[in-house]
Amino acid sequence: MISNALHPTFWAALFGWIVAQTIKMVCSFVETRRLDFSYMVSTGGMPSAHSAMASSLATSLALCEGFDSSVFALGCAFAIVVMFDAQSVRKAAGEQARLLNQIVDELLHEHHLSENKLKELLGHTRLEVFMGLLTGIATALASFRFIHP
C-alpha cells in the first residue's frame, strides 16, 4: 500500500504519465533493440502521456469524489483542455518547427546561421491522444483498486 500522505488522484495521475512514457520506451526498444531512457521525459509519440495523466486524474477524481462532484467536473475540463492542446496547439508548433528547420537547412550554406535544430515532435495525432485517454482511464482504474482505502 502506498502512503496516504498524498491523495489517490495524485498517484493515479503520476502512474498514468509513467505508464504512457514506459509504453513509448518499450515500443522504441522493440523497434531499435536499444533501451533509451530519454523516452521517460520526451514529448510526442504514442500514447500521449499528457492525455494519459490528465484522463487518469479525471477518472480518479470521479472514482474518489463521485461523478456528480464539482472537483470531477474541474478534472474533466482540465483533461479536455490538455487533450485539445496536445492534438492542436502543440502539434501546430511541431509543424512550424519542422518548416523552420527546413528553411534553416536551405539557408545554412548561404548565411551564417545556427545549426541547432528546433524540436519537431511536440504534439500528438488524434489517435495518440485517444490512446493516451484509454491508457489514463485504465491506469486510474488499476490505481484505484490498489491505492484507495
Buried (B, 14 or more C-beta within 10 A) or exposed (E): EEEEEEBBBBBBBBBBBBBBBBBBBEBBEEEEEEEEEEBEEBBBBBBBBBBBBBBBBBBBBBBBBEEEEEBBBEBBEBBEEBBEBBBBEBBEBBEEBBEEBEEBEEEEEEEEEEEEEBEBBBBBBEEBBBBBBEBBBBBBBBBBEEBBE
